[in-house]
Amino acid sequence: MFLLILPLAGGCRQEESPEKQAADVAFGCTGCHPVDLDSNHRFSCTDCHRGMDGEKSREASHQGLVAQPSHPDNAETFCQRCHQQELAMVRNNKHYTLSNHISLVRKGFASAGSGAGIEDIRASSTPASVSQLVDDLLRRRCLRCHVYSEGDNFPATRRASGCGSCHLEYYGGHMVSHQFLKKPKDANCLSCHYGNHVGFDYYGRFEHDFNEEYRTPYTTTEDFFRPFGVEFHQLEADVHQRSGMVCIDCHDRNEVMGSNDDSGTPCVSCHDLNGLQNSSSVSISRNGNEYFFSSKSVNAKLPLPVMVHPAHKTYNAHVACQGCHALWSFFDDETHLIRIDHDYLEELEKLTLDGSSEVHRILASHMEFDGEWLDPVMRDQLTGELFPGIWLKGYKQRRWEDIRLVPDADGLLQVARPILDLHLSWIDKDESLRFDNITIQSDVSPLTPYAPHTIGKAGPFFEQRLMLLLGPKKITNRADND
């Protein structure tokens, strides 16, 4: 009898009507989007995303849908209910608004209202002035790393917008989990801080040149050949990264989200004996005469070396720490940015990989004999609106060997990079040259001080870096430094 029941039961399941089978299929939001929520965000899907839960069709479910509730345009509606303090912090935070980056470039080109915010600059179909050309560049090429944007369409640079940029985990261009991260991971930081910008160097990465001869390695064990759009040379990583420290160990909440500047934790906070003795940081502990740092990622206390070399007494008032301790730096000499509106693009084959997924997709289509040529249009990175022309990027040369030092506003020698060594051009759809090699105004230095994240031992030749600018200085003996 038992042998007869099994076939009959199987037959019954096979004979279920299509209507009965459809009724057994889950519908509503979680029918298509199974998610695992963290304990602080166990809300109904429609609490944050709106839409119509319980509907059986995609069209009906997505009525009134808000795909990115953490986007800056939506955060006050959806996030502020629980995160009033956090939103109040980020509204004027330079890391959130990118006001420093925008004003630096606009001031360099003497743009009117150089202190304008992100909402004050616009993309332009036909720029009538240098200021409009600069703003078009910012909106369509540069601001992919703004929290208004979801990042470029590469595996390691795609992310959520707004609060989710830092607090949701993405991999391969897709959200890994709907669980919000209390502490952002380094991968979140690198989704913006890549491609020869501070952060990429922390991991010892220096972006390859764009020419096709630099397309190496040809094989890789990684999931993606070009997770950041362009391959990179693997140089020496920062000593703090090699010890296991993560970005937020030095760049705390008040800096990344609050009102502090973007200088990070000063080196002397952890390496100066007087500073350590008076430190109130919960991350720093003491055992006898030794001090230790507790990283937010490493379940171990890292020993803190204290400054004892007599060179510190000689040079600390004249040179920033990175001046001697940076192992290498970014030096992309002469950054050329050209907007091209016409569609004669076949000769630009060697620029198909220049760090922009849009440029790559359009240029690659023009290299295919039997493919469909895509129009040279590029989106406003904040609104998604398409405008004519694509912005191409190239360099005169890219180097990391020479450390360049310049005095900052206080006269302290800092490592510098030519971040404002920009050259802008525009060729319209009729192949007419509208703007040709526009550079920054003559009284603005193209070299800008910055803090390379390539720290290591100064080595025996650190003074050679300083001689040209400071002249020879006698190093006091060690006893004078005690």
C-alpha positions in Angstrom: 0.0 0.0 0.0 2.9 2.4 0.9 4.3 1.9 -2.6 1.0 2.9 -4.2 0.6 6.1 -2.2 3.8 7.7 -3.4 3.0 7.7 -7.1 -0.5 8.9 -6.4 0.8 11.8 -4.3 3.3 12.7 -7.0 0.6 12.6 -9.6 -1.6 15.0 -7.6 1.2 17.6 -7.4 1.8 17.3 -11.1 -1.9 17.9 -11.8 -2.2 21.1 -9.9 -3.9 23.8 -11.9 -1.8 26.9 -13.1 -4.1 29.0 -10.9 -3.2 26.9 -7.8 0.5 27.0 -8.6 0.4 30.8 -9.0 -1.3 31.2 -5.7 1.5 29.3 -4.0 4.2 31.7 -5.4 5.2 34.5 -3.0 4.3 38.0 -4.1 4.9 41.5 -2.9 8.3 43.1 -2.2 10.0 40.1 -0.6 8.7 37.8 -3.3 11.2 39.4 -5.7 13.6 41.0 -3.3 14.4 38.7 -0.4 16.3 40.8 2.1 18.0 40.3 5.5 17.5 43.4 7.5 19.7 44.5 10.4 18.1 44.8 13.9 17.8 48.6 13.7 16.0 48.6 10.3 13.4 46.0 10.5 10.7 48.1 8.9 8.2 47.4 6.3 9.6 47.8 2.8 7.2 50.6 2.0 8.2 52.5 5.1 11.4 53.5 3.2 10.8 52.6 -0.4 7.1 53.5 -0.7 5.6 51.5 -3.6 2.7 49.1 -3.2 3.4 46.0 -1.2 1.2 42.9 -1.7 0.8 43.4 -5.5 1.4 40.6 -7.9 2.8 42.5 -10.8 6.0 44.5 -11.1 4.2 47.5 -12.5 1.7 47.7 -9.7 4.3 47.1 -7.0 6.5 49.9 -8.3 3.9 52.6 -8.3 5.4 55.5 -6.4 8.6 53.5 -5.7 11.6 55.4 -4.2 14.6 53.3 -5.2 17.2 55.2 -3.2 15.6 56.6 0.0 19.0 57.5 1.4 19.7 59.8 -1.5 20.3 63.4 -0.3 17.0 64.5 -1.9 15.2 61.8 0.1 17.1 61.5 3.3 15.2 64.2 5.2 12.0 62.3 4.4 13.1 58.8 5.2 16.2 58.9 7.3 15.7 61.9 9.5 12.9 60.3 11.5 15.6 58.3 13.3 18.8 60.1 12.4 18.2 63.8 13.0 21.6 64.3 14.6 23.5 62.6 11.8 21.7 64.5 9.0 22.4 67.8 10.9 26.1 66.9 10.9 26.4 66.1 7.2 24.5 69.0 5.8 27.6 71.3 5.9 30.3 68.6 6.0 32.9 69.2 3.3 33.3 65.4 2.7 29.6 65.3 2.0 29.2 68.5 -0.1 32.7 68.3 -1.8 32.7 72.1 -1.5 36.5 72.2 -1.2 37.0 70.3 -4.4 34.4 72.4 -6.3 35.7 75.7 -5.1 39.4 74.7 -5.7 38.8 74.0 -9.4 36.4 77.0 -9.9 38.8 79.4 -8.2 41.7 78.1 -10.3 39.9 79.1 -13.5 38.6 82.4 -11.9 35.0 81.2 -12.3 32.4 83.6 -11.0 31.1 82.5 -7.6 33.9 80.1 -7.1 32.5 79.2 -3.7 29.2 77.9 -5.2 27.8 74.7 -3.9 26.9 71.6 -5.9 23.3 72.9 -6.5 24.6 76.1 -8.0 26.6 74.6 -10.9 25.1 73.2 -14.1 26.0 71.0 -17.0 25.8 72.9 -20.4 25.0 71.9 -24.0 26.8 74.9 -25.4 29.1 76.5 -22.8 29.5 80.2 -23.6 32.3 80.9 -21.2 35.2 79.2 -19.4 33.1 79.2 -16.2 30.3 77.2 -17.9 32.8 74.8 -19.5 34.4 74.2 -16.0 31.0 73.6 -14.5 30.0 71.2 -17.3 33.3 69.3 -16.6 32.5 69.1 -12.9 28.9 67.9 -13.3 29.6 65.3 -16.1 33.1 64.0 -15.5 34.3 64.8 -12.0 31.4 64.5 -9.6 30.9 60.7 -10.0 32.2 60.5 -6.4 29.6 62.8 -5.0 27.0 61.2 -2.7 24.3 62.3 -5.1 25.7 59.8 -7.5 25.7 56.0 -7.4 29.3 56.0 -8.7 30.7 54.9 -12.0 29.6 51.6 -13.5 32.6 49.5 -12.5 32.5 46.5 -10.2 34.3 48.3 -7.2 32.9 51.8 -7.8 29.2 51.2 -8.0 27.4 52.0 -4.7 24.3 53.4 -3.1 23.8 57.2 -3.0 23.6 59.4 0.1 23.9 57.7 3.5 24.1 54.3 1.7 27.3 55.3 0.0 29.2 54.6 3.2 26.7 52.4 5.1 25.6 49.8 2.6 28.0 47.1 1.2 28.3 46.6 -2.5 30.3 44.1 -4.5 30.5 43.6 -8.3 28.3 46.5 -8.8 25.4 45.1 -6.7 24.3 45.5 -3.2 25.6 42.6 -1.1 23.2 43.0 1.8 20.5 45.3 3.0 22.1 45.3 6.5 23.4 48.8 7.2 27.0 49.0 8.3 27.5 50.9 11.5 31.2 51.2 10.6 32.0 51.7 6.9 34.5 49.3 5.4 37.5 50.3 3.4 35.7 49.1 0.3 33.1 51.8 0.8 35.8 54.4 1.0 37.6 53.0 -2.1 34.4 53.3 -4.2 35.3 57.0 -4.3 38.9 57.2 -3.3 40.4 55.3 -6.3 42.3 56.2 -9.5 45.3 58.1 -8.1 43.3 59.8 -5.3 44.2 59.6 -1.6 43.0 56.2 -0.3 44.1 54.2 -3.4 47.7 54.9 -2.3 46.9 53.5 1.2 46.8 50.1 -0.5 49.9 50.8 -2.6 47.9 51.3 -5.8 49.0 53.6 -8.7 46.7 53.7 -11.7 48.2 52.5 -15.1 48.5 54.8 -18.0 45.6 54.7 -20.4 47.4 53.7 -23.6 46.5 50.2 -24.8 50.1 49.0 -24.3 49.4 49.2 -20.5 46.6 46.7 -20.4 48.3 44.3 -18.0 48.1 41.9 -16.3 46.5 39.7 -19.0 45.3 37.2 -16.4 44.2 37.6 -12.9 42.9 35.6 -10.0 40.5 38.4 -9.1 36.8 38.2 -9.9 37.1 41.2 -12.2 39.9 42.4 -14.5 39.3 46.0 -14.0 37.3 46.6 -10.7 38.2 50.3 -10.8 38.0 50.8 -14.6 41.7 50.9 -15.1 44.4 48.4 -13.9 46.9 49.6 -11.3 50.6 49.1 -10.4 51.0 47.5 -7.0 53.5 49.6 -5.0 54.4 49.6 -1.4 51.3 50.0 0.8 51.1 52.3 3.8 52.6 50.9 6.9 49.4 51.5 8.8 47.5 49.4 6.2 50.0 46.6 6.4 49.5 46.5 10.2 45.8 46.0 9.7 44.5 49.5 10.3 41.4 50.7 8.4 40.4 54.1 7.2 38.1 55.0 10.0 40.8 54.3 12.6 42.2 57.8 11.7 39.3 59.4 10.0 36.7 59.5 12.7 32.9 60.1 12.6 33.3 63.8 13.3 35.6 64.3 10.4 33.8 62.2 7.8 30.3 63.3 8.8 30.7 66.3 11.1 32.2 69.8 11.2 35.9 69.0 11.4 38.2 69.6 8.5 39.5 66.8 6.3 43.0 66.5 7.9 42.4 63.3 9.7 44.0 62.4 13.0 47.4 64.2 13.3 50.4 61.9 13.4 51.6 63.3 16.7 48.4 62.1 18.4 49.8 58.6 18.3 53.6 59.0 17.9 54.5 62.0 20.2 55.3 61.1 23.8 53.7 64.2 25.3 50.6 63.7 23.2 50.3 60.0 24.2 50.7 60.8 27.9 47.8 63.3 27.7 45.6 61.3 25.3 42.0 60.6 26.2 41.5 58.4 23.2 39.8 55.1 24.1 41.8 53.5 21.2 45.1 54.2 23.0 46.3 52.2 26.0 49.5 52.0 28.0 51.5 49.1 29.5 54.5 50.5 31.4 56.4 52.7 29.1 54.8 51.2 25.9 51.7 52.5 24.2 49.3 50.5 22.0 46.5 51.3 19.5 43.3 49.2 19.2 42.2 49.2 15.6 38.5 49.0 14.7 39.2 46.0 12.5 42.1 44.1 14.2 41.4 42.2 17.4 44.8 43.0 18.7 46.7 46.0 20.2 49.2 47.4 17.8 52.4 48.9 19.3 52.9 52.6 18.8 56.4 53.7 17.9 57.3 57.0 19.6 59.3 59.7 17.9 62.9 59.5 19.2 65.1 60.3 16.2 66.9 63.6 16.7 65.8 64.7 13.2 62.3 65.3 14.6 63.6 68.1 16.8 65.4 69.7 13.9 62.7 69.5 11.2 59.3 69.2 12.9 58.7 72.9 12.8 59.6 73.1 9.1 58.4 69.9 7.5 55.2 67.8 7.7 55.6 64.2 8.7 54.9 63.0 5.1 57.8 65.1 3.9 60.2 62.5 5.2 57.9 59.5 5.6 56.0 59.3 2.3 57.5 56.4 0.3 56.0 57.7 -2.9 53.3 60.1 -4.2 50.9 60.7 -7.0 52.3 63.0 -9.7 50.1 63.1 -12.7 51.7 65.8 -14.8 49.5 67.9 -17.0 46.0 66.6 -16.9 44.3 67.2 -20.2 40.5 67.1 -20.4 38.8 67.6 -23.8 35.1 67.6 -24.6 34.3 66.2 -28.0 30.8 66.6 -29.4 31.3 65.2 -32.9 31.0 61.5 -33.7 34.3 60.9 -35.6 35.8 58.9 -32.9 37.6 56.0 -34.6 41.1 57.6 -34.0 40.6 57.7 -30.2 40.9 53.9 -29.8 43.8 54.2 -27.3 41.6 56.3 -25.0 38.8 53.7 -24.6 40.0 53.0 -21.1 40.4 56.4 -19.3 38.5 55.7 -16.1 35.0 56.5 -17.4 32.5 53.7 -18.1 30.5 56.0 -20.4 33.5 57.0 -22.4 34.6 53.3 -22.7 31.1 52.2 -23.9 30.8 54.9 -26.5 34.3 54.7 -27.9 34.2 50.9 -27.9 31.0 51.0 -30.0 32.8 53.1 -32.7 35.7 50.5 -32.9 33.2 47.8 -34.0 32.7 47.6 -37.8 29.4 45.9 -37.7 28.1 47.4 -34.4 25.8 50.3 -33.6 27.7 53.5 -33.1 26.5 55.2 -29.9 26.0 59.0 -29.9 28.7 61.0 -28.0 26.5 62.0 -25.1 27.3 61.9 -21.4 25.1 62.2 -18.4 25.0 64.8 -15.6 26.3 62.6 -12.8 23.8 64.0 -10.3 20.6 64.1 -12.3 21.2 61.5 -15.0 20.2 64.0 -17.7 22.1 63.5 -21.0 24.0 66.3 -22.6 26.0 66.3 -25.9 29.7 65.6 -25.9 32.0 63.3 -24.0 34.8 64.4 -21.7 38.1 62.5 -22.4 41.0 62.5 -20.0 44.8 62.1 -20.6 48.1 63.0 -19.1 51.5 64.2 -20.2 53.1 61.7 -17.9 52.4 59.9 -14.7 55.1 59.3 -12.1 55.5 58.3 -8.4 59.2 58.4 -7.8 59.9 62.1 -7.0 58.5 63.6 -3.8 57.7 67.3 -4.5 57.6 69.6 -1.5 55.9 73.0 -1.3 55.1 75.3 1.7 51.5 75.5 2.8 49.7 78.6 4.1 51.6 78.3 7.4 55.0 77.8 5.8 55.2 74.1 6.6 56.7 72.0 3.8 54.1 69.5 2.5 54.1 66.9 -0.2 52.4 68.3 -3.3 50.7 67.1 -6.4 49.7 69.0 -9.6 46.0 68.6 -8.9 45.3 72.0 -10.7 47.6 71.4 -13.6 44.5 71.2 -15.8 44.1 71.9 -19.5 40.6 72.2 -20.9 39.4 72.1 -24.5 36.2 71.8 -26.4 35.5 70.7 -30.0 31.8 71.0 -31.0 29.7 68.8 -33.3 30.9 70.6 -36.4 34.5 69.9 -35.4 35.1 73.6 -34.6 37.5 74.3 -31.7 35.6 76.4 -29.2 38.1 76.4 -26.4 41.8 75.5 -26.8 44.0 74.4 -23.9 42.5 76.6 -21.2 44.7 76.6 -18.1 44.3 78.0 -14.6 45.1 81.6 -13.9 48.7 82.5 -13.7 48.7 83.5 -10.0 47.4 80.0 -8.9 49.9 77.3 -8.3 49.2 74.0 -10.0 50.9 72.2 -7.1 48.6 71.6 -4.1 49.7 70.3 -0.8 48.2 67.0 0.2 48.8 64.1 2.6 49.9 61.0 0.7 48.9 57.8 2.5 52.2 56.0 1.7 53.8 56.2 5.1 56.9 54.1 5.9 60.4 54.4 7.4 62.1 57.6 6.3 65.2 55.8 5.3 68.8 57.1 5.1 68.3 59.7 2.4 65.4 61.7 3.8 67.5 64.8 4.1 68.2 64.9 0.4 64.5 65.8 -0.1 64.8 68.7 2.2 68.1 70.3 1.3 67.0 72.2 -1.8 64.3 74.0 0.1 65.6 74.2 3.7 69.4 74.0 3.1 71.6 71.8 5.3 70.5 71.7 8.9 72.6 70.0 11.6 70.8 67.2 13.3 71.1 67.5 17.1 72.3 64.5 18.9 69.8 62.1 20.5 70.5 63.3 24.0 69.3 66.8 23.1 65.9 65.4 22.1 65.1 63.7 25.5 
